[in-house]
Every structure is written in structure tokens, then in C-alpha cells.
């Protein structure tokens, strides 16, 4: 389990923290979604998990140990991360890129064992990327690249999967496929931390939503607790209404035309 405990994060030379005392848990067997407007601190939390931004104060716990006390390889065997932005330094064959997910479990000269090969094959199948096996990473579209990155994280394994905007560039079918996959992984016991702007899909699939606004938690709870018109309109500073999905009854955000528009 990942726990953010009163976390404060501040970029160098920034006049104020980007994240201001945020606390929430990412338990196993549940999709925890972090949502909010641009600049609210969502991706900053992921950067802190990756060790790219030190804590100003507070703690990030992995299980019963502070993240700061763990070796990065130890963290990587427990938590797989799909960051928002990533480009290989040089093109790689897609199978070799996916196999990089197994690196934390071995070493630079260990080679792939049967467990590695099985994890890679399962990841390829679950992310539906076998069709790209004969390509290199520079021959993929944005959506194809996103799916291959997810496959690498699945091959990495671990107790928790963290994804920052994983459906960027994906069409509707593949967007839904990713959310269905995350739902299946959570049902199998994996913890999922999802950062997303796709509020309506988050409301369908997430068990717990953390809504950030200007670095603080504006609301947290079930989709029904958080997806309320008066809360979302204040946070997103745009007129909207919240309705109900006719298929499953989940909350649905409907943005309205701007005030003064016809």
C-alpha cells in the first residue's frame, strides 16, 4: 500500500508549494483516482513517487516503511509507474522496451528467466500490443506508444500500478480497454493509483476519488461523494451539471456553454 501522509512538495524557486499537506491511501484491490484541473498537483505527486522531487515535508510510505528509506530498485519491484511523459534516448524494438520492465527483478547481466518471459508474455497479451512486436518504438503512433508503455509497467509487476494520464492519445475503444484492464487488475488484488482528466470514466471505474484544487484536497470519497455539481463547478471554474449514466447509474459531468454564449 502507498500512503501519502501530509505531503508538501515545492519546486525550486517556486513561490509556494505545488502540493500542500495532501494525505490519502492507495490500498490493494482498489482504484484510487487523483483528479483536478491543470496545475492542481496531480503529476507532482507522481514525480515525488519517482524520486524526481524531494519532499518539503510529510511522508510517502510504501507499506510500513518511508519511501526515502528504500532503495530505488526495491521500490521498482513493488511499484510500477507509467509517467505522463517519457521518450527513450534511442529507439528500441518494442519487445526489448517491454522487457525493460523486468530489469528491477534481476540485473544488467542476469538475462531473462522463465518468470521474466511469462510476465512479459502476459503483459503483451493484457495490453493488446502483440501486433507491434516487429516495430521499434519510433514507429509507433501516440496511442500505440501509450499502450506499449502500459505493457512495460505490467511486465514490471509489483503490488501497485501508478498511471499518470494513461489514456492520452487513445481512441474510445482503447480508452475503455485500459479502464477495463485496470478494473480487472484491482479485482485481482493490485492497488491502482490513477491520475486522469477523464472524470466520467473515473466515476465509472474508481473506488475512491481524490479531487485536488491548487495543491490541496477539495473533496475525497466515492464517485458520488466527489462528483457533485457545486464542488466541481467551484474547482474547475466552469458551468456544469452532474447527471447520471443511464447504463450504470454513475455520475456524469456535463460541461455547459460558457456564460454569455448562445
C-alpha positions as a printed Julia matrix, in Angstrom:
262×3 Matrix{Float64}:
   0.0     0.0     0.0
   1.12    3.55   -0.74
   0.27    6.25    1.8
   0.68    9.98    1.29
   0.87   11.48    4.77
   0.56   15.28    4.95
   2.79   15.61    1.87
   4.13   19.03    0.92
   6.01   19.42   -2.38
   7.63   22.53   -3.75
   9.6    23.11   -6.95
  12.91   25.01   -6.71
  12.43   28.78   -6.95
   8.64   28.37   -6.84
   6.98   30.99   -4.59
   4.72   28.43   -2.9
   4.29   24.65   -2.69
   2.65   22.78   -5.57
   1.19   20.27   -3.09
   0.09   21.5     0.34
  -0.48   18.89    3.01
  -2.09   16.09    0.98
  -2.97   12.78    2.68
  -4.61    9.67    1.2
  -4.02    5.92    0.85
  -3.7     3.66   -2.19
  -4.73    0.27   -0.79
  -4.61   -3.06   -2.65
  -7.65   -4.2    -4.58
  -8.93   -0.7    -5.29
  -8.67    2.0    -7.96
  -7.76    5.3    -6.33
  -8.06    8.19   -8.79
  -6.49   11.62   -8.39
  -8.27   14.28  -10.45
  -8.31   18.05  -10.69
  -7.59   20.96  -13.01
  -4.26   21.55  -14.72
  -1.67   22.66  -12.19
  -3.52   21.25   -9.17
  -0.62   18.97   -8.14
  -1.63   15.61   -9.62
   1.51   14.84  -11.62
   3.68   16.39   -8.9
   2.65   13.53   -6.6
   3.8    11.02   -9.24
   7.13   12.84   -9.62
   7.65   12.54   -5.88
   6.95    8.79   -6.07
   9.58    8.52   -8.8
  12.1    10.34   -6.64
  12.29   13.28   -9.04
  11.08   15.82   -6.48
  12.08   15.69   -2.81
   9.52   16.11   -0.07
   9.41   19.52    1.58
   7.65   17.83    4.5
   5.41   14.87    5.25
   5.97   11.25    4.31
   5.27    8.89    1.45
   5.0     5.38    2.87
   5.33    2.12    0.97
   3.84   -0.45    3.25
   5.17    0.33    6.71
   8.39    2.0     5.51
   9.1     5.54    4.3
   9.83    5.73    0.59
  13.0     7.67    1.41
  14.38    4.67    3.33
  14.04    2.29    0.39
  16.45    1.6    -2.43
  15.03    2.61   -5.82
  15.32   -0.96   -7.07
  13.3    -2.16   -4.08
  10.65    0.44   -4.87
  10.59   -0.62   -8.54
   9.9    -4.25   -7.63
   6.83   -3.14   -5.7
   5.51   -0.17   -7.68
   5.33    0.16  -11.47
   4.82    3.67  -12.83
   3.62    4.93  -16.21
   4.56    8.63  -16.1
   2.84   11.27  -18.18
   5.88   11.99  -20.35
   8.61    9.61  -21.45
  10.81    9.23  -24.51
  13.56    6.64  -24.97
  17.0     8.12  -25.55
  17.18    5.97  -28.69
  14.65    3.72  -30.45
  14.25    0.17  -29.17
  12.46   -2.85  -30.59
   9.08   -2.99  -28.88
   9.72   -6.41  -27.25
  13.0    -5.13  -25.79
  11.32   -2.0   -24.46
   8.61   -4.04  -22.72
  11.29   -6.34  -21.3
  12.88   -3.32  -19.55
  10.1    -3.7   -17.01
  11.84   -6.8   -15.7
  15.14   -5.02  -15.02
  14.45   -4.33  -11.29
  13.92   -8.05  -10.71
  17.36   -9.07  -11.99
  20.46   -7.2   -13.02
  22.27   -5.89  -16.06
  23.78   -9.3   -16.92
  21.22  -11.7   -15.49
  19.28  -12.41  -18.69
  15.61  -13.37  -18.82
  14.45  -16.36  -16.84
  11.18  -18.26  -17.13
   9.43  -15.88  -14.73
  10.52  -12.88  -16.79
   9.35  -14.45  -20.05
   5.98  -15.35  -18.53
   5.5   -11.82  -17.12
   6.36  -10.25  -20.49
   4.03  -12.57  -22.41
   1.16  -11.84  -20.02
   1.79   -8.09  -20.24
   1.8    -8.18  -24.05
  -1.47  -10.08  -24.06
  -3.24   -7.92  -21.47
  -2.16   -4.63  -23.06
  -3.03   -6.0   -26.53
   0.28   -4.99  -28.11
   1.41   -8.23  -29.8
   0.71   -6.63  -33.18
   3.59   -4.19  -32.57
   6.22   -6.89  -31.94
   8.04   -6.27  -35.23
   8.25   -2.48  -34.79
  10.61   -0.16  -32.95
   9.42    2.46  -30.5
   9.93    5.3   -33.01
   7.49    3.64  -35.41
   4.51    3.86  -33.06
   1.7     6.39  -33.04
   0.99    8.26  -29.83
  -1.76    5.83  -28.84
   0.3     2.76  -29.73
   3.23    4.09  -27.72
   0.96    4.63  -24.73
  -0.22    1.01  -24.85
   3.35   -0.29  -25.11
   4.33    1.8   -22.07
   1.46    0.23  -20.13
   2.67   -3.21  -21.23
   6.15   -2.46  -19.84
   4.62   -1.48  -16.48
   2.54   -4.66  -16.43
   5.67   -6.71  -17.11
   7.35   -4.96  -14.2
   4.63   -6.19  -11.86
   4.51   -5.26   -8.2
   1.78   -4.64   -5.68
   0.8    -1.21   -7.03
   0.45    0.25  -10.51
   0.64    4.04  -10.88
  -0.5     5.67  -14.11
  -0.42    9.37  -14.99
  -2.93   10.12  -17.78
  -2.67    6.6   -19.28
  -5.4     7.15  -21.91
  -3.75   10.14  -23.59
  -3.86    9.7   -27.4
  -6.13    6.64  -27.16
  -9.34    6.25  -29.13
 -12.6     5.39  -27.37
 -12.24    1.62  -27.7
  -8.69    1.51  -26.36
  -9.5     4.07  -23.68
 -12.27    1.81  -22.41
  -9.99   -1.23  -22.72
  -7.41    0.42  -20.43
 -10.02    1.23  -17.78
 -11.45   -2.29  -18.01
  -7.92   -3.67  -17.57
  -7.32   -1.5   -14.51
 -10.63   -2.67  -13.07
  -9.61   -6.3   -13.62
  -6.19   -5.75  -12.01
  -7.82   -4.17   -8.96
 -10.23   -7.09   -8.66
  -7.19   -9.39   -8.68
  -5.82   -7.52   -5.67
  -3.46   -4.96   -7.19
  -3.53   -1.39   -5.94
  -4.11    1.17   -8.71
  -3.25    4.86   -8.45
  -4.68    6.65  -11.47
  -4.15   10.3   -12.4
  -6.67   11.32  -15.03
  -8.62   14.18  -16.56
 -11.3    11.72  -17.73
 -13.76   12.41  -14.94
 -16.65   10.47  -16.42
 -14.57    7.31  -16.88
 -13.05    7.76  -13.43
 -16.58    7.99  -11.98
 -17.44    4.69  -13.66
 -14.41    2.73  -12.52
 -12.75    4.3    -9.46
 -13.5     3.16   -5.94
 -12.1     6.31   -4.36
 -11.53    9.76   -5.89
  -9.2    12.47   -4.58
 -10.04   15.87   -6.09
  -7.18   18.36   -5.94
  -7.5    22.12   -6.26
  -4.49   24.42   -6.05
  -2.42   21.81   -4.28
  -5.0    20.86   -1.65
  -7.71   18.21   -1.4
 -11.02   19.83   -2.3
 -13.03   16.62   -1.89
 -12.36   12.9    -1.41
 -14.53    9.82   -1.28
 -16.67    7.7    -3.53
 -17.61    8.95   -7.03
 -20.99   10.0    -5.64
 -19.31   11.99   -2.87
 -16.93   13.87   -5.16
 -18.87   14.2    -8.43
 -21.21   16.9    -7.22
 -22.05   19.89   -9.34
 -21.39   22.57   -6.75
 -17.97   21.07   -5.9
 -16.8    20.51   -9.47
 -18.03   23.89  -10.71
 -16.08   25.65   -7.98
 -12.91   23.66   -8.6
 -12.95   23.76  -12.41
 -14.34   27.3   -12.56
 -16.73   26.42  -15.37
 -20.51   25.99  -15.52
 -21.55   22.36  -15.49
 -24.16   19.91  -14.35
 -23.82   16.4   -12.96
 -26.23   13.83  -14.3
 -26.41   10.03  -14.12
 -25.05    7.48  -16.58
 -28.19    5.76  -17.91
 -26.33    2.46  -18.28
 -24.86    2.01  -14.8
 -26.03    5.0   -12.77
 -22.55    6.51  -12.23
 -22.29   10.3   -12.0
 -21.66   12.05  -15.34
 -20.24   15.54  -15.69
 -21.75   17.63  -18.49
 -19.92   20.93  -19.16
 -22.16   23.76  -20.28
 -21.53   26.51  -22.77
 -19.68   29.41  -21.21
 -21.75   32.11  -19.61
 -22.75   34.61  -22.28
 -22.55   32.01  -25.09
 -25.57   31.33  -27.22
